[in-house]
């Protein structure tokens, strides 16, 4: 009888839902001070892409920036990652913000990081595209998605793969230098 009681007790304990066995406590997440967060966002590790583009003779900086902005904002990011829900939004400074999406819950927002593309004029009157990681809301790093977006953007702006990603502005701009985080991986 005693053995039967132990077996029943063990069976009830082993098959009970985990929430019946453990007390779940929620505590606030640790916050990094504001100055440390700002320094973290400016860290070179967060730069995923930097492309310097020279403007061809006979074209103005404004014309080249407009064409580059148009190319960046119309780039088919969703075609690069067909299974990753994402949203890309043109920004007021002629760049584009790519946001990775997830199912919204009571605890988590619907955004899981992303990539922010900036287009800026440099001191020598060339243009520079810089892509920074947006780690906000990421519970799992999106390294594979980031790599696919960046390497596809580089291939597109270079005019590789038969303009699969749209017509690059190579008639106005020429690539002077490219740096991205995955350069040594053959892409």
PyMOL commands that set and color helices and strands:
alter all, ss='L'
color gray80, all
select helices_A, chain A and resi 2-15+18-21+34-42+44-46+61-73+77-80+143-158+161-163+183-185
alter helices_A, ss='H'
color red, helices_A
select strands_A, chain A and resi 47-55+86-90+96-101+111-121+127-134+173-180
alter strands_A, ss='S'
color yellow, strands_A
deselect
rebuild
show_as cartoon
